[in-house]
Amino acid sequence: MQRGASEADVRRVTAVIEEMGFQARPMVGADRTAIEVVGSDRPVEGARLAGLPGVDTIVRITKPYRQASREWQAEPTIVRLPGGISIGGSEIVVMAGPCAVENERQLLSAATAVREAGAAVLRGGSFKPRSSPYSFQGLGAAGLALLDRARAETGLLIVTEAIDPEGVELVAAVADIVQIGARNMQNYSLLKTAGRAGKPVLLKRSPGATIEELLLAAEYILAEGNPDVILCERGIRGFDSATRNLLDLNAVPVVHRLSHLPIVVDPSHGTGRRDMVPPMAMAAVAAGADGLLIEVHPSPEHALSDGAQSLDRPEFARLMRDVQALADAMGRPVASPAGVRA
């Protein structure tokens, strides 16, 4: 809309858009108002809108991932979390913890290590979709209760995975961020339900997905009216068995060029090897990642899931010191746990 367009002008344009069978979403900015037109693949009759009072320009989105594109929103999305923590701005947010919640002692020990090292978010899976039906599948609702207790004791925010539409509400009641795992990146009913959950969503890239497919998956969440989507690069399938996956750090600058959404990197799943997690975490920060997901376990050799790629307490503390030094050199702060903000 034009600068100075009246509320009546905005209402008139909104009404015409809805008469045309689309949804109209006014976005009020400091300088002017823009109106998003969504809801159908049909062409929009631009001429019918261009002549309305107050209309300045009509911008057509050419990318298939419309709301995720830079054409839709030029400025980066900043996902704001409780405690003043944000993902997508200048801060680097580290999310760390065990792959799976196993028991109270294990989780609280990991959470304490994560907080003492300076990370802001505790990761831990209560529901675990595993390749084998005989592998540990997680504690379910009991694991969520333990995560809730860990947050109460440490002040850390919580990111944990929902694996089906029926479980989203249960997870969202505890999580500060609802995670959609790589295996479910194209589970569209789950994406839609997560988009309506009222919580930020961390969307992991599938090992076989292109970046465009990742952004199209994010579009399902955005289309439900949830703007708080965080993308995650966690490795793609390669041909070399030396590592678990091929960590595609190209995805960080590519996503930042194509999309306004923040992107974090998971070097634990990206490599599958404990010794490679620290160097690839540092490389991710250098590439401009908005955050890291690191697997931390008090006793990796006894972990029920992904022990080979989990750091112990001293290893994680050392990594956090290195990340802080690199971030300082780049002029970026590392987000502190809620309650200890500078």
N, C-alpha and C positions, 0 to 999 in steps of 0.2 A: 504494500500500500504506500501511497505518497506520504511524505512527512506532513503531519498535521491533519491526516485523514480523520474524520470524526468517528465516534462509536456507531453512529447511524450508518455511515458508509461501510464500516466493517460488517455490521449486521445485514445490510442489504446484499453484500457480496456473499456472505455466508449462506443466506437464504437461497440465492440463485444457484450456488454450488449444490446445495441439498436438493433443489428442484431438479437438477440435472442427474441426480441419482448417485452422487458422491458424498463422502464425509468431508466436512470442513473443520479444520483445527486452527483457530487463530493463535499465533504466538506473538505476545506483546513484548517488544524489545524496548531498550532505553530510547532509541531514536525513531523507530517506526514499527508497525505491525506487519507481520507476514502471515499469510493464510495457507496452510497445507491442504492440498486436495488429494485425498486417498480413497481407496475402497473398491477400485475396479481397474482392469487392464484396458478398458475402453478409452479411446482418445478423448481428451477434454476439448470442448469447443472454446478455444481461447478467445475468438472474436466476440463471443457473447459476454465474456468477462471483461475484456479490455476496455470496453466503452462505459463501464460502470463508474460512477463518481468515486474518486479516491484511489482508483487502481493506477499503479505506476508501471510495473512491468510484470510479465508472466515468464517464469523460468521453468522450462521442461526438464525433467530428470531423465537422463538417457541410460543410466545404469539399471540393470535388473534389480539390484538391491537398492531400492529407492531411498528409504529413510536412513539407511546405513551409510549413504554416500556423502562425499564432500559437496556434491552439488546441492544436496538437501540442506546441509548445515556446514558452513565453512569453519566455524569455530569448534575446537575440540570439546567433546562431551566430558564433563567432570562429574564422576559418580561420587556423591557425598555420603559418607557413612557416619554412624554415631561416633561421638568423641572428637569430632573435628577432622577426622581422617578423610582424604579424598583420593580417588584414583583417576588419573587422566590429566592432572595438572603438573606442577613441577615436582611433586613428591614421588619418591619411589617407595611403593608399599610392598613389604615382604610378608607373605603368608606362609606359615611353616607349621609342621606337626606330622604326626604319623599318617601313613597311608590309610590305615584302618584303626578305629577305636576298638581296643581289645579288652580292656578292663580299667577300673578306676585308677589303680596305681600307675599303670603305664601312661594313661592320658594325662594325669595331673603332673607326673614327672616331665613328660614332654612339654606340656604347657608352661611349666615353670622355666624350663630351659629356653623355650622360645621367647618368653617375656624378658628374661634376664639378658638374653643376647640382643634385645632391642627390636624384635619383630612386632608388628602391630596386629596381625590376624592369625588365629589358630585354625589350621586345616586338619580335618580328620573325617574319615568316612564311616558313617553308621550303616549305610546300605552300600554293598559292594558288588557290582556286576562283574563277575570273573569269567575268564575264558573257559575254565573247567567248572562243571557243576559240583565237583568234590572239593574245591578250594573254599577257604573261609569267606563267607558271604556277608559278614558284618553282624553287629549286635542289634540292628534295627532301632526301634523306639528306645530301647534301653541305652543305646549309644548316644542318642540325642539327649537323653537326660544327663548323661555324663558330660557331654559338651556344654550343656547349660550350666552345670556345676563348675566346670573349668572356667567358663566366662565369669561366673560370680566370684571365683577365688583369685583370678589373675587380671580381670578387666580386659582381656583380649577379645576382639571381635571373632565371630565364627563364620567359616565358610565350610559347607558340607553338601554332599550330593543328594539330589533326588533322582530316582531311577525310573519312575513311572508317574503318570498323571495323578493316580490315586494317592501317592505319597507326598505330593508337592505341598499340600496344606500342612501336613505333619512337620515337614522339614522347615517350611517358612515360619512356623511358630517359634522355632529356636534359632535358625540361622540369620545372620546379618546379610549374608550373600548366599543365594541358592546356586549350587553348581550343577551344570549339565555336563556329564562326562563325555569323553570322546566317542564312546560306543553309542551314545544317544544324540549325537549332534544333529542327525536328520530324523529324529523321532518327533514328528511334527505335532502330534497331539500333546506330547510332553512340553515342547517349546511353547505352544499356545497357553497351556495351563500355567507354566512358569511365568509367562508374560502377564498373567492376570493375578499373580500372587502378591503383588505389592512390595516386593523386595528386589534389590539389585540381583542380576543374574550373571554368573561367570560361565561362559560358553567355551568349552574346549574343542579344539580342532580335531577332527577325526584323522587317523593315520593315513587314510586314502583320499582325503578331501583337498580340493584346490582352495586357494584363498577366496575365490569368488563363491564357491559353495559354502564356505564358512560365513561369509557376509550375507548370503541368502538365508542361511539358518538363523542368523541374528535378526534378519528382517521379520521372521515369524514372531519373535518376541516384541520387537518394536511395533509391529502392526497391531498388537494387543494393547498398545498405549503405554508400554513400559519403556522409558528412554534410558534406563540405567543398565546397559549391557556392557560387560567387560569380556573381551575376547582373550583367548589363551592359546598360545603356540606351545605344543607339547610333543612335537616330533612327528614326522611322517614316515611311512614305510619306505625303506631303502633296500638296496640289493646286498649290502655288506653286513655280515652277521657279527662284526666286531663290536657293535653297539646295539642296544635294544631297538632304537629308532634313529632316524636322521633328524637332528634338531635343526629346523629351518629358520635360522635367524634372519634370513631375507624377509620373512613375513613381517617383521617389526616395522622397517621403513616402508614396505609396500602397503601395509594396512594404514599406516599414518598418512600415506599419500592418497589412498583411495577413500578412506573412511574417517569420520570424526570420532569413532569409538576408541576407547583405550584398549591397549593390548599388553598382557603380561606373559611371562615365559616360565614354563615348568621344565627346568633342566634335569630334574630327577627322572621323569618319564621319558624325557627327550634323549637320554643317554642310557639309562638303566644301569649305570656304573657309578658307585660312590666316588671314585677318584676323579671322575670327569665332571661331577656336579659343580664344584667350585669354579673351575676355569670357564665353563659354559655359562654359569650364572653371571660371572664378571663380563663375559662377552655380550650377554643379553643386555646388561646395564649399559655397556658402551654403545650398543646398537640403538639405544633409546627406549627400551622397554619401560612401561609404566609401573611394573612390579614384577615380583618373582614368586613362584610357588616352590617350596623346598620341602622334601620329606625328611623329617627328623624323628628319631626313635631313641629312647633311653638305652636300648640294647638291641641294635640292628640284627645281630646274629640270631636273636630269638623272635624276630618279628613274624607275625602271621601273614603279612603281605608286604612284598617289595623291600625286604631287608637289604638286598644287595645294592640298592640305590639310596638307602637312607643314611643320613649323617647322624653321628652321635653328638652329645652335648658339646665336647671340645671342638669338634670339627665345625659344627654350626656356628659357635661363638667366633671362631677364627674367620669363617666366611663373612659373617656380619661385620667384623672389623675391616675386612678388605673391601666389602661393598661400600661401607661408609667412607673409606678413603677415596675410592674411585668416584663416588657420588660428590664428595667435596671438591674433587678436581674438576668435575663437570659442572659445578655450581648448582647441584640439585640436592635437596634435603632427603634423608631417609625418614619415612613416617615413623613416629614413636608410638608406643602403645597408648591407648586412651587413658587419660588421667595423669600422664607425664608429659603433656605437650609443652614445648618450649614457649 
